[in-house]
Amino acid sequence: MLWSKLEIVIMDGYIYSHESSIACSFYLDPATMGDQGVYACVANNQHGVMAKNFKAEYTY
């Protein structure tokens, strides 16, 4: 599982991620205004590749 923002892969240590056989999530801690934007999650296995984009907003 790869997470990216603006086509730049987010490295371990910056995010906390959780993966199971049916779901995957990640957390930015601490989040900042600069973390707003469109993120992509790309899963890859023997059956193919699936990508999903989502928008993150920072609220104070």
N, C-alpha and C positions, 0 to 999 in steps of 0.2 A: 504494500500500500504506500503510495506516494502522495504527499500533500504539497501543494505549491500555491504561490501568489505571484501574479504577473509573470508566469512561466518560470519562476525561480523556485527550485525545490527547497522546502523548509527543512532545516537540519534538526536532528535530535538535539535535545538540550534546550531548545526554544519552545517546543510544544510538548504537551503530555498527551499521548494517544492511547486509545483502547480499541482493540480489535477482537471480534468474535467471529463465529462462522456466518452470522447473519447481519452484523452491523459493525460500523467503525466510527469513532468520533475523535475529535482532538480539542484541546483546551489551551488557550494562551494565558499564561499566568506569570506576571501581571500583563494585562492587555493595555494598550495605549491607543491614542487617536491614530497613530500611524499604522495600526493593525487593521483599520477599516479597509474594505475593498472586496474584490472578487477572488475567491479561493477555488482551487480545483482539487478533487480527490480522484486518483487514478488507481484502479485495481487491475491486476494482471495475473492470470493463471492459465492452466492448460486449455481452458474453454474460450479464452479471448481476453480482450481488454475492454473495460468500461470506465468512462469518465463522467464526473458530475461537477458542475460549477455551482457555487452559492455565494451570496453576498453577505458580508459581515458588517455590522454597524456598531460603533462604540457609543455607548450612552453613559453619562456620568450621573 
